[in-house]
Amino acid sequence: MACWVKFWGVRGSIPCPSPSHVVYGGNTSCVEVHFDGRHIILDAGTGLRGLGASLNERGVNSATLLMTHTHWDHIIGFPFFAPAYRPTFSLDVLAGHVAENGGIRRPFLSQMSDPMFPVPLDALMATISFKDFRPKDPLVIEDAVTVHTAPLKHPNGAVGYRLDYEGMSVCYVTDTEHTPGRLDPDVLELIAGTDLFIYDTSYTEEEFPARVGWGHSTWEEGVRLCEASGAKRLVLFHHDPDHDDTIMERIEDQVRGVLPSALVARDGMEVTLRL
């Protein structure tokens, strides 16, 4: 069976469905990693709605959802995740940033509570488990996928992930702010030699100084991390909603000018790891 990564939502901060965001897409963070029949979901932004419909069409009955954090743009798709309304579906939800703040079930419960949403969490018919861990705790999911984690620099906390399976690896490092002139040692350790390095590239270096403290990074920092760590391929991710297709095309040209192998994530883009 194939091993691949599919991008269902690539934007940050807020969905931006508009005629000027057609090429790269307007859904917020959601990525599917498929390892030989094992379905792993990274974040639950608005892209989760389309992924849910696809899982139902494919007859998938179980998945694992790994959450970087629980800001609105990363959880807003959960109430519209169709498999969660199916009694034959099971979902494990894991997070590493709220273990000491009520646990991961709490924000999902709040999101689907009056007056925020008309359907309560308890109305979901799937078997859903919520599990908490602490950053740097090693995990094994789907019986065969080793998961390494690292703390990220983001308001209210966030966690980066490395998924290792049968000699392949995918790293998902979004919603993190770098320190200019100093590569993050936790990120470097996490992404060392990875096949696919998905990174928060919300801003350009020209934009970054006015957004310090917002918890995001730049494509230029992504290139530096990729080159320093030996990561094989960088994927620009979590695009700023103000970056329309014209701006994104310019960024894509710029990054490929310095790192030809780099990819710019688009809604619906699929990357094959191994056939």
Secondary structure, DSSP 4 states (H G I P E B T S, - for coil): --EEEEEEE-B-SS---SGGGTTT--PBSEEEEEETTEEEEE--STHHHHHHHHHHHHT--EEEEEES---HHHHTTGGG-GGGG-TT-EEEEEESS-TTTT-THHHHHHHTSTTT-SS-GGG--SEEEEEE--TT--EEETTTEEEEEEEE--TT-EEEEEEEETTEEEEEE-S--PBTTB--HHHHHHHTT-SEEEEE--B-TTTGGGGTTSS--BHHHHHHHHHHHT-S-EEEESB-TT--HHHHHHHHHHHHHH-TT-EE--TT-EEEEE-
